[in-house]
Amino acid sequence: MMKQQLKTTADVSPVSAVILAAGFSSRMKDFKPLLPVGGTTMVEAVIHLFKANQITDIIVVTGHNSGLLEPCVKNAGARPVFNPDYASGMLTSIQKGIKNIRPNHSGFFLLPVDIPAIRPSTIYRMIQAFQTTADHVIMPYFDATPGHPPLIPYRFKKDILELKNGATLRDVLLSPETPVMRLKVCDRGVVMDADDKKGYKQVCRKLRAQKIPDKEECLAIINEMLPGETHIRKHLADVSFAALKITHALTDKLNTDLVIAAAMLHDIKRKEKHHAAAGARLIQDIGFSEVSEIIAQHMDIHVDPTTPVKEKEIVYFADKICNGHGVDLNYHKRFVECIIKSPWARTNISRRYENTRLIQARIEASAQKPIEEILSC
């Protein structure tokens, strides 16, 4: 797993990036590169994705509406390259772009402009993988689905330039002679494009919530880390369901996505010693710091009764009322049994019990109904 901090180009071999933005945007019926996403334009979002990883050789292939697009590209710090044959298909734009990459670079990313919801941390992971297998195409995969952008070794430039009309990039990338490294990433953005209005709305939503893994991304992490662990996976589902019900019942404004992500992943390292700290490190390394903070506190928590109920308290409480077989509000009995079983840990167990009671009282005060009623809705 990767760490969030990005290295500089002094630490790794330089790579280029080619962004394909020459098409007609016919399905969208609006000019995609200049559509707003995440507080900027789509083309700027993709340029910034690579600049965040200290990539300096960024080429944007233009065609349709090049006069409108090229000033924006230059202002964002990339090089526009016009493809006069853009109407002939994407291959001509790919070839035009890679003709202009710097020859001293070891490889190049290739990304259509309408796939802007990729996390910078995903590009970082791909660059790191490329340093150890520089002769391989690095292909990001979300679950079992290949995505964008491929990171292609420079040596394949000649093969791509020799492709004729009727051929596609796949003829090179899927050739038996082409070594490919399938890199699993926790980033659904690699398989999301803004090809039409529906896709555009989904991409915009994804960009607004990039710091928190969505449900599909959480499930991808669970599938990778807990294959076959039926009991743990059921507990994660129970805690998530209880946390969601509680969150919906409260008058306090909470980040529902954050609650669900943390609830789904809180026991991701349940099989390890000090599993809360281990799970928090794992999720931090993937790049989700807010979720990591909640996971770190799901066993022990500090409760400030003077503040509104927080997301971390919802996850903590939901975990304590789920006993492995579903919701069981008789946590009082379970805490007593824990003290009997482990009397040397009485102080810690008692503190956890008091925090659970305090959070329940605060939840009921905010929702203005008992916890039994909240969970029965």
Contacts in CASP RR format, 6 or more apart in sequence:
PFRMAT RR
TARGET T0000
AUTHOR 0000-0000-0000
METHOD contacts of the structure
MODEL  1
MMKQQLKTTADVSPVSAVILAAGFSSRMKDFKPLLPVGGTTMVEAVIHLF
KANQITDIIVVTGHNSGLLEPCVKNAGARPVFNPDYASGMLTSIQKGIKN
IRPNHSGFFLLPVDIPAIRPSTIYRMIQAFQTTADHVIMPYFDATPGHPP
LIPYRFKKDILELKNGATLRDVLLSPETPVMRLKVCDRGVVMDADDKKGY
KQVCRKLRAQKIPDKEECLAIINEMLPGETHIRKHLADVSFAALKITHAL
TDKLNTDLVIAAAMLHDIKRKEKHHAAAGARLIQDIGFSEVSEIIAQHMD
IHVDPTTPVKEKEIVYFADKICNGHGVDLNYHKRFVECIIKSPWARTNIS
RRYENTRLIQARIEASAQKPIEEILSC
1 282 0 8 1.000
1 285 0 8 1.000
1 286 0 8 1.000
2 121 0 8 1.000
2 124 0 8 1.000
2 125 0 8 1.000
2 128 0 8 1.000
2 285 0 8 1.000
2 286 0 8 1.000
2 287 0 8 1.000
3 284 0 8 1.000
3 285 0 8 1.000
3 287 0 8 1.000
4 121 0 8 1.000
4 284 0 8 1.000
4 285 0 8 1.000
4 287 0 8 1.000
4 289 0 8 1.000
6 52 0 8 1.000
6 53 0 8 1.000
6 54 0 8 1.000
6 120 0 8 1.000
6 121 0 8 1.000
6 124 0 8 1.000
7 54 0 8 1.000
7 124 0 8 1.000
8 54 0 8 1.000
9 54 0 8 1.000
9 55 0 8 1.000
9 56 0 8 1.000
12 127 0 8 1.000
12 128 0 8 1.000
12 130 0 8 1.000
12 131 0 8 1.000
13 105 0 8 1.000
13 106 0 8 1.000
13 130 0 8 1.000
13 131 0 8 1.000
13 134 0 8 1.000
14 55 0 8 1.000
14 56 0 8 1.000
14 57 0 8 1.000
14 102 0 8 1.000
14 104 0 8 1.000
14 105 0 8 1.000
14 106 0 8 1.000
15 55 0 8 1.000
15 57 0 8 1.000
15 105 0 8 1.000
15 106 0 8 1.000
15 107 0 8 1.000
15 108 0 8 1.000
15 109 0 8 1.000
15 127 0 8 1.000
15 130 0 8 1.000
15 151 0 8 1.000
16 55 0 8 1.000
16 57 0 8 1.000
16 58 0 8 1.000
16 59 0 8 1.000
16 101 0 8 1.000
16 102 0 8 1.000
16 105 0 8 1.000
16 107 0 8 1.000
16 108 0 8 1.000
16 109 0 8 1.000
17 50 0 8 1.000
17 55 0 8 1.000
17 57 0 8 1.000
17 58 0 8 1.000
17 59 0 8 1.000
17 108 0 8 1.000
17 109 0 8 1.000
17 111 0 8 1.000
17 149 0 8 1.000
18 59 0 8 1.000
18 61 0 8 1.000
18 94 0 8 1.000
18 97 0 8 1.000
18 98 0 8 1.000
18 101 0 8 1.000
18 108 0 8 1.000
18 109 0 8 1.000
18 110 0 8 1.000
18 111 0 8 1.000
19 43 0 8 1.000
19 46 0 8 1.000
19 47 0 8 1.000
19 58 0 8 1.000
19 59 0 8 1.000
19 60 0 8 1.000
19 61 0 8 1.000
19 78 0 8 1.000
19 111 0 8 1.000
19 112 0 8 1.000
19 113 0 8 1.000
20 61 0 8 1.000
20 90 0 8 1.000
20 93 0 8 1.000
20 94 0 8 1.000
20 110 0 8 1.000
20 111 0 8 1.000
20 112 0 8 1.000
20 113 0 8 1.000
21 32 0 8 1.000
21 33 0 8 1.000
21 43 0 8 1.000
21 60 0 8 1.000
21 61 0 8 1.000
21 62 0 8 1.000
21 63 0 8 1.000
21 69 0 8 1.000
21 73 0 8 1.000
21 112 0 8 1.000
21 113 0 8 1.000
22 61 0 8 1.000
22 62 0 8 1.000
22 63 0 8 1.000
22 64 0 8 1.000
22 66 0 8 1.000
22 83 0 8 1.000
22 86 0 8 1.000
22 93 0 8 1.000
23 63 0 8 1.000
23 64 0 8 1.000
23 86 0 8 1.000
23 90 0 8 1.000
23 93 0 8 1.000
24 64 0 8 1.000
24 87 0 8 1.000
25 31 0 8 1.000
25 32 0 8 1.000
25 33 0 8 1.000
25 64 0 8 1.000
27 195 0 8 1.000
27 196 0 8 1.000
28 35 0 8 1.000
28 114 0 8 1.000
28 194 0 8 1.000
28 195 0 8 1.000
28 196 0 8 1.000
28 197 0 8 1.000
28 200 0 8 1.000
29 197 0 8 1.000
31 64 0 8 1.000
31 65 0 8 1.000
31 68 0 8 1.000
31 69 0 8 1.000
32 42 0 8 1.000
32 113 0 8 1.000
32 114 0 8 1.000
32 194 0 8 1.000
32 200 0 8 1.000
33 41 0 8 1.000
33 42 0 8 1.000
33 43 0 8 1.000
33 65 0 8 1.000
33 69 0 8 1.000
33 72 0 8 1.000
33 113 0 8 1.000
34 41 0 8 1.000
34 42 0 8 1.000
34 43 0 8 1.000
34 65 0 8 1.000
34 68 0 8 1.000
34 69 0 8 1.000
34 72 0 8 1.000
35 41 0 8 1.000
35 42 0 8 1.000
35 194 0 8 1.000
35 200 0 8 1.000
36 42 0 8 1.000
37 45 0 8 1.000
37 116 0 8 1.000
37 117 0 8 1.000
37 194 0 8 1.000
37 200 0 8 1.000
37 203 0 8 1.000
37 204 0 8 1.000
37 207 0 8 1.000
38 45 0 8 1.000
38 204 0 8 1.000
38 207 0 8 1.000
38 208 0 8 1.000
40 48 0 8 1.000
41 72 0 8 1.000
42 113 0 8 1.000
42 114 0 8 1.000
42 116 0 8 1.000
42 194 0 8 1.000
43 60 0 8 1.000
43 69 0 8 1.000
43 72 0 8 1.000
43 73 0 8 1.000
43 76 0 8 1.000
43 113 0 8 1.000
44 72 0 8 1.000
44 76 0 8 1.000
45 116 0 8 1.000
45 207 0 8 1.000
46 111 0 8 1.000
46 113 0 8 1.000
46 115 0 8 1.000
46 116 0 8 1.000
47 58 0 8 1.000
47 60 0 8 1.000
47 73 0 8 1.000
47 76 0 8 1.000
47 77 0 8 1.000
47 78 0 8 1.000
48 76 0 8 1.000
49 116 0 8 1.000
49 118 0 8 1.000
49 120 0 8 1.000
49 123 0 8 1.000
50 58 0 8 1.000
50 109 0 8 1.000
50 123 0 8 1.000
51 58 0 8 1.000
51 77 0 8 1.000
52 120 0 8 1.000
52 123 0 8 1.000
53 120 0 8 1.000
53 123 0 8 1.000
53 124 0 8 1.000
53 127 0 8 1.000
55 109 0 8 1.000
55 123 0 8 1.000
57 79 0 8 1.000
57 101 0 8 1.000
57 102 0 8 1.000
57 105 0 8 1.000
58 77 0 8 1.000
58 78 0 8 1.000
58 79 0 8 1.000
59 78 0 8 1.000
59 79 0 8 1.000
59 80 0 8 1.000
59 81 0 8 1.000
59 97 0 8 1.000
59 100 0 8 1.000
59 101 0 8 1.000
60 69 0 8 1.000
60 73 0 8 1.000
60 78 0 8 1.000
60 79 0 8 1.000
60 80 0 8 1.000
60 81 0 8 1.000
60 113 0 8 1.000
61 81 0 8 1.000
61 82 0 8 1.000
61 83 0 8 1.000
61 86 0 8 1.000
61 93 0 8 1.000
61 94 0 8 1.000
61 96 0 8 1.000
61 97 0 8 1.000
62 69 0 8 1.000
62 70 0 8 1.000
62 73 0 8 1.000
62 80 0 8 1.000
62 81 0 8 1.000
62 82 0 8 1.000
62 83 0 8 1.000
62 86 0 8 1.000
63 69 0 8 1.000
63 82 0 8 1.000
63 83 0 8 1.000
63 84 0 8 1.000
63 86 0 8 1.000
63 93 0 8 1.000
64 86 0 8 1.000
66 80 0 8 1.000
66 82 0 8 1.000
69 80 0 8 1.000
70 80 0 8 1.000
70 82 0 8 1.000
73 79 0 8 1.000
73 80 0 8 1.000
74 80 0 8 1.000
79 100 0 8 1.000
81 96 0 8 1.000
81 97 0 8 1.000
81 100 0 8 1.000
83 92 0 8 1.000
83 93 0 8 1.000
83 96 0 8 1.000
83 97 0 8 1.000
85 92 0 8 1.000
85 96 0 8 1.000
86 92 0 8 1.000
86 93 0 8 1.000
88 165 0 8 1.000
90 112 0 8 1.000
90 168 0 8 1.000
90 169 0 8 1.000
91 163 0 8 1.000
91 165 0 8 1.000
91 166 0 8 1.000
91 167 0 8 1.000
91 168 0 8 1.000
91 169 0 8 1.000
94 110 0 8 1.000
94 160 0 8 1.000
94 169 0 8 1.000
95 160 0 8 1.000
95 161 0 8 1.000
95 163 0 8 1.000
98 108 0 8 1.000
98 110 0 8 1.000
98 157 0 8 1.000
98 160 0 8 1.000
98 161 0 8 1.000
99 161 0 8 1.000
101 107 0 8 1.000
101 108 0 8 1.000
101 154 0 8 1.000
101 157 0 8 1.000
103 154 0 8 1.000
105 154 0 8 1.000
106 130 0 8 1.000
106 134 0 8 1.000
106 153 0 8 1.000
106 154 0 8 1.000
107 130 0 8 1.000
107 134 0 8 1.000
107 151 0 8 1.000
107 152 0 8 1.000
107 153 0 8 1.000
107 154 0 8 1.000
108 151 0 8 1.000
108 152 0 8 1.000
108 154 0 8 1.000
108 157 0 8 1.000
109 123 0 8 1.000
109 126 0 8 1.000
109 149 0 8 1.000
109 150 0 8 1.000
109 151 0 8 1.000
109 152 0 8 1.000
110 148 0 8 1.000
110 149 0 8 1.000
110 150 0 8 1.000
110 152 0 8 1.000
110 169 0 8 1.000
111 118 0 8 1.000
111 148 0 8 1.000
111 149 0 8 1.000
112 148 0 8 1.000
112 193 0 8 1.000
114 193 0 8 1.000
114 194 0 8 1.000
114 195 0 8 1.000
114 203 0 8 1.000
115 148 0 8 1.000
115 149 0 8 1.000
115 189 0 8 1.000
115 190 0 8 1.000
115 192 0 8 1.000
115 193 0 8 1.000
115 194 0 8 1.000
115 203 0 8 1.000
116 194 0 8 1.000
116 203 0 8 1.000
116 207 0 8 1.000
117 188 0 8 1.000
117 189 0 8 1.000
117 192 0 8 1.000
117 203 0 8 1.000
117 206 0 8 1.000
117 207 0 8 1.000
117 210 0 8 1.000
118 148 0 8 1.000
118 149 0 8 1.000
118 187 0 8 1.000
118 189 0 8 1.000
118 190 0 8 1.000
119 187 0 8 1.000
119 189 0 8 1.000
119 210 0 8 1.000
119 287 0 8 1.000
121 187 0 8 1.000
121 286 0 8 1.000
121 287 0 8 1.000
122 140 0 8 1.000
122 185 0 8 1.000
122 187 0 8 1.000
122 189 0 8 1.000
122 190 0 8 1.000
125 183 0 8 1.000
125 185 0 8 1.000
126 138 0 8 1.000
126 140 0 8 1.000
126 151 0 8 1.000
126 183 0 8 1.000
126 185 0 8 1.000
127 151 0 8 1.000
129 138 0 8 1.000
129 181 0 8 1.000
129 183 0 8 1.000
130 136 0 8 1.000
130 138 0 8 1.000
130 151 0 8 1.000
133 179 0 8 1.000
133 181 0 8 1.000
134 153 0 8 1.000
135 153 0 8 1.000
135 155 0 8 1.000
135 179 0 8 1.000
136 153 0 8 1.000
136 179 0 8 1.000
136 180 0 8 1.000
136 181 0 8 1.000
137 150 0 8 1.000
137 151 0 8 1.000
137 152 0 8 1.000
137 153 0 8 1.000
137 156 0 8 1.000
137 173 0 8 1.000
137 178 0 8 1.000
137 179 0 8 1.000
137 180 0 8 1.000
137 181 0 8 1.000
138 150 0 8 1.000
138 151 0 8 1.000
138 181 0 8 1.000
138 183 0 8 1.000
139 146 0 8 1.000
139 147 0 8 1.000
139 150 0 8 1.000
139 173 0 8 1.000
139 180 0 8 1.000
139 181 0 8 1.000
139 182 0 8 1.000
139 183 0 8 1.000
140 146 0 8 1.000
140 147 0 8 1.000
140 148 0 8 1.000
140 149 0 8 1.000
140 150 0 8 1.000
140 183 0 8 1.000
140 185 0 8 1.000
140 187 0 8 1.000
140 190 0 8 1.000
141 147 0 8 1.000
141 182 0 8 1.000
141 183 0 8 1.000
141 184 0 8 1.000
141 185 0 8 1.000
141 190 0 8 1.000
142 184 0 8 1.000
142 185 0 8 1.000
142 186 0 8 1.000
142 187 0 8 1.000
142 188 0 8 1.000
142 189 0 8 1.000
142 190 0 8 1.000
142 191 0 8 1.000
142 217 0 8 1.000
142 220 0 8 1.000
143 184 0 8 1.000
143 216 0 8 1.000
143 220 0 8 1.000
143 223 0 8 1.000
145 191 0 8 1.000
146 182 0 8 1.000
146 191 0 8 1.000
147 190 0 8 1.000
147 191 0 8 1.000
148 190 0 8 1.000
148 191 0 8 1.000
148 193 0 8 1.000
149 190 0 8 1.000
150 173 0 8 1.000
152 160 0 8 1.000
152 173 0 8 1.000
156 172 0 8 1.000
156 178 0 8 1.000
159 172 0 8 1.000
160 169 0 8 1.000
160 172 0 8 1.000
163 169 0 8 1.000
163 171 0 8 1.000
163 172 0 8 1.000
172 178 0 8 1.000
173 180 0 8 1.000
184 220 0 8 1.000
184 224 0 8 1.000
186 213 0 8 1.000
186 217 0 8 1.000
186 220 0 8 1.000
186 221 0 8 1.000
186 286 0 8 1.000
187 217 0 8 1.000
188 206 0 8 1.000
188 214 0 8 1.000
188 216 0 8 1.000
188 217 0 8 1.000
188 220 0 8 1.000
189 203 0 8 1.000
189 206 0 8 1.000
192 199 0 8 1.000
192 202 0 8 1.000
192 203 0 8 1.000
192 206 0 8 1.000
193 199 0 8 1.000
193 203 0 8 1.000
194 200 0 8 1.000
194 202 0 8 1.000
194 203 0 8 1.000
206 214 0 8 1.000
209 257 0 8 1.000
211 288 0 8 1.000
211 289 0 8 1.000
211 290 0 8 1.000
212 255 0 8 1.000
212 257 0 8 1.000
212 258 0 8 1.000
212 261 0 8 1.000
212 288 0 8 1.000
212 290 0 8 1.000
212 291 0 8 1.000
213 221 0 8 1.000
213 261 0 8 1.000
213 265 0 8 1.000
213 286 0 8 1.000
213 288 0 8 1.000
213 291 0 8 1.000
214 257 0 8 1.000
214 261 0 8 1.000
215 260 0 8 1.000
215 264 0 8 1.000
218 260 0 8 1.000
218 261 0 8 1.000
218 264 0 8 1.000
218 265 0 8 1.000
219 264 0 8 1.000
221 265 0 8 1.000
221 268 0 8 1.000
221 283 0 8 1.000
221 286 0 8 1.000
222 233 0 8 1.000
222 236 0 8 1.000
222 264 0 8 1.000
222 265 0 8 1.000
222 268 0 8 1.000
225 268 0 8 1.000
225 269 0 8 1.000
225 282 0 8 1.000
226 232 0 8 1.000
226 233 0 8 1.000
226 268 0 8 1.000
226 270 0 8 1.000
229 270 0 8 1.000
229 271 0 8 1.000
231 324 0 8 1.000
232 267 0 8 1.000
232 270 0 8 1.000
232 271 0 8 1.000
234 324 0 8 1.000
234 326 0 8 1.000
235 267 0 8 1.000
235 322 0 8 1.000
235 324 0 8 1.000
235 326 0 8 1.000
236 263 0 8 1.000
236 264 0 8 1.000
236 265 0 8 1.000
236 266 0 8 1.000
236 267 0 8 1.000
237 264 0 8 1.000
238 322 0 8 1.000
238 324 0 8 1.000
238 326 0 8 1.000
238 327 0 8 1.000
239 263 0 8 1.000
239 264 0 8 1.000
239 266 0 8 1.000
239 267 0 8 1.000
239 315 0 8 1.000
239 318 0 8 1.000
239 319 0 8 1.000
239 322 0 8 1.000
240 260 0 8 1.000
240 263 0 8 1.000
240 264 0 8 1.000
240 318 0 8 1.000
242 263 0 8 1.000
242 318 0 8 1.000
242 321 0 8 1.000
242 322 0 8 1.000
242 327 0 8 1.000
242 375 0 8 1.000
243 259 0 8 1.000
243 260 0 8 1.000
243 263 0 8 1.000
243 314 0 8 1.000
243 315 0 8 1.000
243 318 0 8 1.000
244 256 0 8 1.000
244 259 0 8 1.000
244 260 0 8 1.000
244 263 0 8 1.000
245 374 0 8 1.000
245 375 0 8 1.000
245 377 0 8 1.000
246 314 0 8 1.000
246 317 0 8 1.000
246 318 0 8 1.000
246 363 0 8 1.000
246 367 0 8 1.000
246 371 0 8 1.000
246 374 0 8 1.000
246 375 0 8 1.000
247 254 0 8 1.000
247 256 0 8 1.000
247 259 0 8 1.000
247 314 0 8 1.000
248 256 0 8 1.000
248 377 0 8 1.000
249 363 0 8 1.000
249 366 0 8 1.000
249 367 0 8 1.000
249 369 0 8 1.000
249 374 0 8 1.000
249 377 0 8 1.000
250 309 0 8 1.000
250 363 0 8 1.000
250 366 0 8 1.000
250 367 0 8 1.000
251 366 0 8 1.000
251 367 0 8 1.000
251 368 0 8 1.000
252 308 0 8 1.000
252 309 0 8 1.000
252 366 0 8 1.000
253 308 0 8 1.000
254 309 0 8 1.000
254 310 0 8 1.000
254 311 0 8 1.000
254 314 0 8 1.000
255 311 0 8 1.000
258 290 0 8 1.000
258 291 0 8 1.000
258 294 0 8 1.000
258 311 0 8 1.000
259 311 0 8 1.000
259 314 0 8 1.000
259 315 0 8 1.000
261 288 0 8 1.000
261 291 0 8 1.000
262 291 0 8 1.000
262 294 0 8 1.000
262 295 0 8 1.000
262 298 0 8 1.000
262 311 0 8 1.000
262 312 0 8 1.000
262 315 0 8 1.000
263 314 0 8 1.000
263 315 0 8 1.000
263 318 0 8 1.000
263 319 0 8 1.000
265 279 0 8 1.000
265 283 0 8 1.000
265 291 0 8 1.000
265 295 0 8 1.000
266 276 0 8 1.000
266 294 0 8 1.000
266 295 0 8 1.000
266 298 0 8 1.000
266 315 0 8 1.000
266 319 0 8 1.000
267 275 0 8 1.000
267 298 0 8 1.000
267 319 0 8 1.000
268 279 0 8 1.000
268 282 0 8 1.000
268 283 0 8 1.000
268 295 0 8 1.000
269 275 0 8 1.000
269 276 0 8 1.000
269 278 0 8 1.000
269 279 0 8 1.000
269 282 0 8 1.000
272 278 0 8 1.000
272 279 0 8 1.000
276 295 0 8 1.000
276 296 0 8 1.000
276 297 0 8 1.000
276 298 0 8 1.000
276 299 0 8 1.000
276 300 0 8 1.000
277 296 0 8 1.000
279 292 0 8 1.000
279 295 0 8 1.000
279 296 0 8 1.000
280 292 0 8 1.000
280 293 0 8 1.000
280 295 0 8 1.000
280 296 0 8 1.000
281 292 0 8 1.000
283 291 0 8 1.000
283 292 0 8 1.000
283 295 0 8 1.000
284 292 0 8 1.000
293 312 0 8 1.000
294 311 0 8 1.000
294 312 0 8 1.000
294 315 0 8 1.000
297 312 0 8 1.000
297 316 0 8 1.000
298 312 0 8 1.000
298 315 0 8 1.000
298 316 0 8 1.000
298 319 0 8 1.000
299 352 0 8 1.000
300 348 0 8 1.000
300 351 0 8 1.000
300 352 0 8 1.000
301 312 0 8 1.000
301 313 0 8 1.000
301 316 0 8 1.000
301 355 0 8 1.000
303 313 0 8 1.000
303 355 0 8 1.000
303 358 0 8 1.000
303 359 0 8 1.000
303 362 0 8 1.000
305 358 0 8 1.000
305 362 0 8 1.000
308 366 0 8 1.000
309 359 0 8 1.000
309 362 0 8 1.000
309 363 0 8 1.000
309 366 0 8 1.000
313 359 0 8 1.000
313 362 0 8 1.000
313 363 0 8 1.000
314 363 0 8 1.000
316 355 0 8 1.000
316 356 0 8 1.000
316 359 0 8 1.000
317 356 0 8 1.000
317 359 0 8 1.000
317 360 0 8 1.000
317 363 0 8 1.000
320 331 0 8 1.000
320 352 0 8 1.000
320 356 0 8 1.000
321 327 0 8 1.000
321 328 0 8 1.000
321 329 0 8 1.000
321 331 0 8 1.000
321 356 0 8 1.000
321 371 0 8 1.000
322 328 0 8 1.000
323 331 0 8 1.000
323 334 0 8 1.000
327 375 0 8 1.000
328 334 0 8 1.000
329 371 0 8 1.000
329 372 0 8 1.000
329 375 0 8 1.000
331 353 0 8 1.000
331 356 0 8 1.000
332 353 0 8 1.000
335 349 0 8 1.000
335 350 0 8 1.000
335 352 0 8 1.000
335 353 0 8 1.000
335 356 0 8 1.000
338 345 0 8 1.000
338 349 0 8 1.000
339 345 0 8 1.000
339 346 0 8 1.000
339 349 0 8 1.000
339 350 0 8 1.000
342 349 0 8 1.000
360 371 0 8 1.000
363 371 0 8 1.000
363 374 0 8 1.000
364 370 0 8 1.000
364 371 0 8 1.000
364 374 0 8 1.000
367 374 0 8 1.000
END
